[in-house]
């Protein structure tokens, strides 16, 4: 199989691995491109018996290298860190590789759980849980023993228990709730907002120190409402909302005077919005 055919077949799943590892759309795209270039440059490419495994190994190790080299930068990040929003671009349902971008494991809440793992734990966990590699294959990819990889996986799985209650009952219901949430905010309908949003809701704002944003999570319905009312009043007449799929679930893209300024995604509990994730860091929105 030539490089172009490999690219068409594996680019989506390799991107989904790199994105889950890094939480960065742009870095994931760069690493995937580099993996195919590395394959293309190899004089012995024709002798590689399992091209998919080779590409996974390259992508995984490039991600590990990047995570280790940027660990200090992450520690010094200003305010809450959120993954770059992944906006669905009308992926074809006929392409089986797109299943890797349509599961709950691409949601913002899940990606934040993954960030609690070390780089190696994250790699082992994803290769086993999402991409269904054997422990023997994972051991070869990450350069550890099979027994060690098995232990790492079980430890990581205990740390990343994803509560299904954080998922909406269905995508259509979530989309309806998000639209009602925006309309109720604009109309100042607090009664309706209380039906949609948990009293213990938490707002996470990622400005990265580049723009004005809350540097600590905003906790509680009243505080979150007050913050949104202030923003709406400040930018009256300049705000436009677009509804789209953000990290696999209905979300919002907000423009001020036509320029993209915020991307919202959500987590749920008992059919109410429990967490609001707002990415405002312009560096994390530039790929949009």
C-alpha positions as CSV (number, residue, x, y, z in Angstrom):
1,X,0.0,0.0,0.0
2,X,1.4,3.4,-0.9
3,X,1.6,6.4,1.4
4,X,-1.4,8.1,-0.1
5,X,-3.6,5.0,0.4
6,X,-2.3,4.6,4.0
7,X,-3.1,8.3,4.7
8,X,-6.7,8.0,3.5
9,X,-7.2,4.8,5.5
10,X,-5.6,5.7,8.8
11,X,-5.4,9.5,9.1
12,X,-8.7,9.9,11.1
13,X,-8.0,7.2,13.7
14,X,-4.4,8.3,14.1
15,X,-5.6,11.9,14.6
16,X,-8.1,10.8,17.2
17,X,-5.3,9.0,19.1
18,X,-3.0,12.0,19.0
19,X,-5.8,14.4,19.9
20,X,-6.9,12.4,22.9
21,X,-3.2,12.2,24.0
22,X,-2.5,15.9,23.6
23,X,-5.8,17.8,23.7
24,X,-4.5,19.9,20.8
25,X,-6.0,19.8,17.3
26,X,-3.0,21.5,15.7
27,X,-0.4,19.5,17.4
28,X,-2.3,16.3,16.6
29,X,-2.5,17.2,12.9
30,X,1.2,18.0,12.8
31,X,2.2,14.7,14.4
32,X,0.0,12.7,12.1
33,X,1.4,14.4,9.0
34,X,4.9,13.8,10.3
35,X,4.2,10.1,10.9
36,X,3.2,9.7,7.2
37,X,6.2,11.7,6.0
38,X,8.5,9.5,8.2
39,X,7.0,6.4,6.6
40,X,7.4,7.8,3.1
41,X,11.0,8.7,3.7
42,X,12.0,5.2,4.9
43,X,14.0,3.2,2.3
44,X,12.7,0.0,3.8
45,X,9.0,1.0,3.9
46,X,8.1,-1.8,1.5
47,X,9.3,-4.4,4.0
48,X,7.1,-3.2,6.9
49,X,4.5,-5.9,7.4
50,X,2.0,-4.1,9.6
51,X,1.8,-0.4,8.4
52,X,-1.0,0.4,10.8
53,X,1.1,-0.7,13.8
54,X,4.1,1.1,12.6
55,X,2.1,4.4,12.2
56,X,0.5,4.0,15.6
57,X,4.0,3.5,17.2
58,X,5.3,6.6,15.5
59,X,2.3,8.8,16.5
60,X,2.3,7.4,20.1
61,X,6.0,8.1,20.7
62,X,5.9,11.6,19.1
63,X,3.0,12.4,21.4
64,X,4.9,11.1,24.4
65,X,8.0,13.2,23.4
66,X,5.9,16.3,23.0
67,X,4.1,15.8,26.4
68,X,7.4,15.3,28.2
69,X,9.0,18.4,26.6
70,X,6.0,20.6,27.3
71,X,5.3,19.4,30.9
72,X,6.8,22.5,32.5
73,X,4.8,24.8,30.2
74,X,1.6,23.1,31.2
75,X,2.4,23.5,34.9
76,X,2.8,27.3,34.3
77,X,-0.5,27.6,32.4
78,X,-2.6,30.5,33.5
79,X,-6.1,29.5,34.8
80,X,-8.0,26.3,34.0
81,X,-6.6,24.2,31.0
82,X,-9.1,22.9,28.5
83,X,-8.5,20.9,25.3
84,X,-8.7,22.7,22.0
85,X,-12.3,22.3,20.8
86,X,-12.8,19.7,18.1
87,X,-15.5,20.9,15.8
88,X,-17.2,18.3,13.7
89,X,-16.9,19.1,10.0
90,X,-19.6,16.8,8.5
91,X,-17.6,13.6,8.6
92,X,-19.0,10.8,6.4
93,X,-21.0,8.1,8.3
94,X,-19.7,5.7,5.6
95,X,-16.1,6.0,6.8
96,X,-15.6,3.4,9.6
97,X,-12.6,5.3,10.9
98,X,-14.8,8.2,12.0
99,X,-16.3,6.0,14.7
100,X,-13.2,7.0,16.7
101,X,-14.4,10.7,16.8
102,X,-18.1,9.9,17.6
103,X,-17.9,8.2,21.0
104,X,-18.2,9.7,24.5
105,X,-14.4,9.4,24.8
106,X,-13.9,12.5,22.7
107,X,-16.1,14.7,25.0
108,X,-14.4,17.5,27.0
109,X,-15.2,15.9,30.3
110,X,-13.6,12.6,29.2
111,X,-10.5,14.4,27.8
112,X,-10.1,16.1,31.1
113,X,-10.1,12.8,32.9
114,X,-7.4,11.6,30.6
115,X,-5.2,14.6,31.5
116,X,-5.1,13.2,35.1
117,X,-3.0,10.3,33.8
118,X,0.7,10.4,33.1
119,X,1.7,10.5,29.5
120,X,2.6,6.7,29.4
121,X,-0.6,5.8,31.3
122,X,-2.6,7.7,28.8
123,X,-1.0,6.0,25.8
124,X,-1.4,2.5,27.3
125,X,-5.0,3.2,28.3
126,X,-6.0,4.6,24.9
127,X,-4.3,2.0,22.9
128,X,-6.1,-0.7,24.8
129,X,-9.5,0.9,25.7
130,X,-10.3,2.8,22.5
131,X,-8.1,1.2,19.8
132,X,-8.2,-2.4,21.1
133,X,-4.5,-3.3,20.8
134,X,-3.3,-6.4,22.6
135,X,-1.0,-5.8,25.6
136,X,1.8,-7.5,23.6
137,X,1.4,-4.9,20.8
138,X,1.2,-2.0,23.3
139,X,4.4,-3.2,24.9
140,X,6.2,-3.0,21.6
141,X,4.8,0.5,20.9
142,X,5.7,2.1,24.3
143,X,8.8,0.1,25.0
144,X,7.7,-1.7,28.2
145,X,7.0,-5.3,29.2
146,X,3.6,-6.9,28.6
147,X,3.1,-7.4,32.3
148,X,3.9,-3.7,33.0
149,X,1.5,-2.5,30.3
150,X,-1.2,-4.7,31.8
151,X,-0.6,-3.2,35.3
152,X,-0.5,0.4,33.8
153,X,-3.8,-0.2,32.0
154,X,-5.7,-1.5,35.1
155,X,-4.3,1.4,37.2
156,X,-5.4,3.9,34.6
157,X,-8.8,2.4,34.1
158,X,-9.5,2.8,37.8
159,X,-8.6,6.5,37.6
160,X,-10.7,7.3,34.5
161,X,-14.1,5.9,35.5
162,X,-16.4,8.0,33.3
163,X,-19.8,8.5,34.9
164,X,-22.5,7.9,32.2
165,X,-24.7,10.4,34.0
166,X,-22.4,13.1,32.6
167,X,-23.8,12.2,29.1
168,X,-27.1,13.7,27.9
169,X,-29.9,11.2,27.3
170,X,-29.5,11.8,23.6
171,X,-27.8,14.2,21.2
172,X,-31.2,15.7,20.1
173,X,-32.2,16.4,23.7
174,X,-28.8,18.0,24.4
175,X,-29.2,20.2,21.3
176,X,-32.6,21.3,22.5
177,X,-31.3,22.1,26.0
178,X,-28.4,24.2,24.6
179,X,-30.7,26.3,22.5
180,X,-33.1,26.8,25.4
181,X,-30.1,27.7,27.6
182,X,-29.0,30.5,25.2
183,X,-32.6,31.8,24.7
184,X,-33.3,31.8,28.4
185,X,-30.0,33.7,29.0
186,X,-30.9,36.3,26.4
187,X,-34.4,36.7,27.7
188,X,-33.3,36.8,31.4
189,X,-35.6,33.8,32.1
190,X,-34.1,32.6,35.4
191,X,-37.0,30.1,36.1
192,X,-36.3,28.3,32.8
193,X,-32.6,28.4,33.4
194,X,-33.1,26.6,36.8
195,X,-34.8,23.8,34.9
196,X,-31.9,23.4,32.6
197,X,-28.8,24.1,34.8
198,X,-27.8,22.4,38.0
199,X,-27.6,24.6,41.1
200,X,-24.1,23.3,41.6
201,X,-23.0,24.0,38.0
202,X,-19.3,24.8,37.5
203,X,-18.0,27.1,34.7
204,X,-14.4,26.5,33.5
205,X,-12.9,29.3,31.4
206,X,-9.7,28.8,29.5
207,X,-8.2,32.1,28.5
208,X,-4.6,31.0,28.9
209,X,-3.6,34.4,30.2
210,X,-4.2,35.7,26.6
211,X,-7.6,37.2,27.1
212,X,-9.8,38.2,30.1
213,X,-11.2,35.0,31.7
214,X,-11.9,33.7,35.1
215,X,-8.7,32.2,36.4
216,X,-10.5,29.8,38.8
217,X,-13.7,27.8,38.2
218,X,-16.9,29.7,38.8
219,X,-19.1,27.6,41.1
220,X,-22.9,27.8,41.6
221,X,-25.9,28.8,39.5
222,X,-26.1,32.4,40.8
223,X,-22.4,33.1,40.1
224,X,-22.5,31.5,36.6
225,X,-25.7,33.4,35.8
226,X,-24.2,36.7,37.0
227,X,-21.1,36.3,34.9
228,X,-23.1,35.6,31.7
229,X,-25.5,38.4,32.3
230,X,-22.5,40.8,32.6
231,X,-20.9,39.5,29.4
232,X,-24.2,39.8,27.5
233,X,-24.8,43.3,28.7
234,X,-21.2,44.4,27.9
235,X,-21.5,43.1,24.3
236,X,-25.1,43.8,23.6
237,X,-25.9,43.8,19.9
238,X,-22.5,42.3,19.0
239,X,-23.0,38.7,19.9
240,X,-24.0,35.9,17.5
241,X,-24.4,32.3,18.4
242,X,-23.8,29.2,16.2
243,X,-24.9,25.7,17.3
244,X,-22.5,22.9,16.2
245,X,-20.9,19.7,17.4
246,X,-18.1,20.3,19.9
247,X,-16.1,17.2,21.0
248,X,-18.9,14.9,19.9
249,X,-21.8,16.7,21.6
250,X,-23.9,19.8,20.9
251,X,-22.1,23.0,21.7
252,X,-21.9,26.7,20.9
253,X,-19.6,28.9,19.0
254,X,-19.8,32.6,19.9
255,X,-18.7,35.5,17.7
256,X,-18.3,39.2,18.7
257,X,-18.5,41.5,15.8
258,X,-18.1,38.5,13.5
259,X,-14.9,37.3,15.1
260,X,-14.8,33.9,16.9
261,X,-14.3,34.5,20.6
262,X,-15.6,31.6,22.6
263,X,-16.5,27.9,22.1
264,X,-18.7,26.2,24.7
265,X,-19.1,22.5,25.5
266,X,-21.1,20.9,28.3
267,X,-21.4,18.0,30.7
268,X,-24.6,16.8,32.3
269,X,-26.0,15.1,35.4
270,X,-29.6,14.0,35.9
271,X,-30.4,15.7,32.5
272,X,-29.2,19.1,33.7
273,X,-26.1,21.0,32.7
274,X,-23.5,20.3,35.4
275,X,-20.4,21.7,33.8
276,X,-19.8,24.5,31.2
277,X,-16.4,24.5,29.4
278,X,-15.5,27.8,27.7
279,X,-12.4,28.1,25.5
280,X,-11.4,31.7,24.9
281,X,-7.7,31.4,24.5
282,X,-7.2,32.7,20.9
283,X,-4.3,30.2,20.3
284,X,-6.8,27.4,20.9
285,X,-9.3,28.8,18.5
286,X,-7.0,29.7,15.6
287,X,-7.6,26.4,13.9
288,X,-11.3,27.3,13.5
